[in-house]
């Protein structure tokens, strides 16, 4: 990498993160394999043969279990279709749990859990309350490679090149309206552990006007909004990073960066190679085939800054026509209703899970024969 040329493209946030990395331990550049190699090699030599056999047996059991139970956020790509995961319910056991606590435990973001449970209190759902976990997803309409962030959906998808049958997905926060996350294709560059953060000039001005001046640089620690891990993008001033306020993940609250739960960015940080393609897209309407031949659609709130000349209904009809090649009958009213109520719910348009289309009413006309009134001669 030509560092000189690269630095000229990065904004102040990226530069501050890179500066912190250069002053600190260069662990940001380590891969998972390098970190593993740095562990003391004498450890295994100190184990007795019996202990070593026990470790080997445990590793074998773990490997076998991993074949059936994938890590958090990991799904097997479907052999047919575009749908992964499943929608399920859980029952609140701890009265102190919030809906946001439950969302984080199940890899769901704020808006997702709120839309799936509109009648459940965010802060006091209450013991015994049934909570819907909307962990079923239609893969976004983009090439299945690298990282894909669907802004309207507030969700990131990762297709690891070394695991071609796997897709990972995690909730994210994106930029609020006045600091919208841009659309485009970029790539990851440098990874930084324990980054520093430089508040942008606009934020420092706002803080000064409130009488609470912001520091020029926030060092690593619990007050750092970047969290403990940051992945820089080739797009100036934009990062994928953690957060010190995980309750906001799954909302439009950032100044343009992609925020993730601390545990999710840590996992991604350790495995995501530098130079990976990142596709920042905005697809508020998604359609895809389930494995059983059901055609599903999902609709999310369109980001206002990306509306332009966008026609939601026309876009949706084009997407469905593209998938079906115009060969099946679709209830256009259902598509219209999905767009008018963008709540992320799965709607089955066609196939085994879809409601049967009601036949169009046929107007029946009674045929009545009218005969001419009999003449006077016919009456006699």
Rosetta blueprint (number, residue, H / E / L):
1 X L
2 X L
3 X H
4 X H
5 X H
6 X H
7 X H
8 X L
9 X L
10 X L
11 X L
12 X H
13 X H
14 X H
15 X H
16 X H
17 X H
18 X H
19 X H
20 X H
21 X H
22 X H
23 X H
24 X L
25 X L
26 X H
27 X H
28 X H
29 X H
30 X L
31 X L
32 X H
33 X H
34 X H
35 X H
36 X H
37 X H
38 X L
39 X L
40 X L
41 X L
42 X H
43 X H
44 X H
45 X H
46 X H
47 X L
48 X L
49 X H
50 X H
51 X H
52 X H
53 X H
54 X H
55 X H
56 X H
57 X H
58 X H
59 X H
60 X H
61 X H
62 X H
63 X H
64 X H
65 X H
66 X H
67 X H
68 X H
69 X L
70 X L
71 X L
72 X L
73 X L
74 X E
75 X E
76 X E
77 X L
78 X L
79 X L
80 X L
81 X L
82 X L
83 X E
84 X E
85 X E
86 X E
87 X E
88 X E
89 X E
90 X E
91 X E
92 X L
93 X L
94 X L
95 X L
96 X L
97 X L
98 X L
99 X H
100 X H
101 X H
102 X H
103 X H
104 X H
105 X H
106 X L
107 X L
108 X L
109 X L
110 X H
111 X H
112 X H
113 X H
114 X H
115 X H
116 X H
117 X L
118 X L
119 X L
120 X L
121 X L
122 X L
123 X L
124 X L
125 X L
126 X L
127 X L
128 X L
129 X L
130 X E
131 X E
132 X E
133 X E
134 X E
135 X E
136 X E
137 X E
138 X E
139 X L
140 X L
141 X L
142 X L
143 X L
144 X L
145 X L
146 X E
147 X E
148 X E
149 X E
150 X E
151 X L
152 X L
153 X L
154 X L
155 X E
156 X E
157 X E
158 X E
159 X E
160 X L
161 X L
162 X L
163 X L
164 X L
165 X L
166 X E
167 X E
168 X E
169 X E
170 X E
171 X E
172 X L
173 X E
174 X E
175 X E
176 X L
177 X H
178 X H
179 X H
180 X L
181 X L
182 X L
183 X L
184 X E
185 X E
186 X E
187 X E
188 X E
189 X E
190 X E
191 X E
192 X E
193 X E
194 X L
195 X L
196 X L
197 X E
198 X L
199 X L
200 X L
201 X H
202 X H
203 X H
204 X H
205 X H
206 X H
207 X H
208 X H
209 X H
210 X L
211 X L
212 X L
213 X L
214 X L
215 X L
216 X L
217 X L
218 X E
219 X L
220 X L
221 X L
222 X L
223 X L
224 X L
225 X L
226 X L
227 X L
228 X L
229 X E
230 X E
231 X E
232 X E
233 X E
234 X L
235 X L
236 X L
237 X L
238 X L
239 X E
240 X E
241 X E
242 X L
243 X L
244 X L
245 X L
246 X H
247 X H
248 X H
249 X L
250 X L
251 X L
252 X E
253 X E
254 X E
255 X L
256 X L
257 X L
258 X E
259 X E
260 X L
261 X L
262 X H
263 X H
264 X H
265 X H
266 X H
267 X H
268 X H
269 X H
270 X H
271 X H
272 X L
273 X L
274 X L
275 X L
276 X L
277 X E
278 X E
279 X E
280 X E
281 X E
282 X L
283 X L
284 X L
285 X E
286 X E
287 X E
288 X E
289 X E
290 X L
291 X L
292 X L
293 X L
294 X L
295 X E
296 X E
297 X E
298 X E
299 X E
300 X L
301 X L
302 X L
303 X L
304 X H
305 X H
306 X H
307 X L
308 X L
309 X L
310 X L
311 X L
312 X H
313 X H
314 X H
315 X H
316 X H
317 X H
318 X H
319 X H
320 X H
321 X H
322 X H
323 X H
324 X H
325 X L
326 X L
327 X L
328 X L
329 X L
330 X L
331 X L
332 X H
333 X H
334 X H
335 X H
336 X H
337 X H
338 X H
339 X H
340 X H
341 X L
342 X L
343 X L
344 X L
345 X L
346 X L
347 X E
348 X E
349 X E
350 X E
351 X L
352 X L
353 X L
354 X L
355 X L
356 X L
357 X L
358 X L
359 X L
360 X L
361 X L
362 X L
363 X L
364 X L
365 X L
366 X L
367 X L
368 X L
369 X L
370 X L
371 X L
372 X L
373 X L
374 X L
375 X L
376 X H
377 X H
378 X H
379 X H
380 X L
